[in-house]
C-alpha cells in the first residue's frame, strides 16, 4: 500500500515537531515560548516538499496544489495534537498541561482537552497561513495551467 504524499509529508512534519519538542524538553528549554515557534520550520518544510513533488509530477494547477498543501499541513497538525495529548497523559495529565500553560498563552488551569483543542485551532490557522505563503511563493515561479 502506497501512502499519499500528503500523509507522508504530514507525518514528516509530525516527526520533526515531535523530535524537536522532545529535544528542547530534554535539554531543559521546554519552557521557552520563543523556541516553540521554531516548529513553523517543520511545517514549511513538509508543505513545500508536497508542492515541489506536485510540480515535479507536472501538477501546476493552483487550486489542486493548494488543497494538497493544506491536507499536508492538516495531517501534521492533527498528528501533532494527538501526540501532545498522549505525551501529556504520560507526563502526568492536567498537572503537566498546567506547567505548559504558565509559559504559553493560557490563563487559569486549562485541561488537557482544552489545551489540545486550542492548539488544534491555532494549528489550523497557521496551516492556512503557511499554505497561502508557499502557494504565493510557488505561483511566482511556475505559471498555473
Helices and strands as residue ranges (DSSP letters): H 5-26, H 33-36, G 37-39, H 40-56, H 62-90, H 94-101, H 112-141
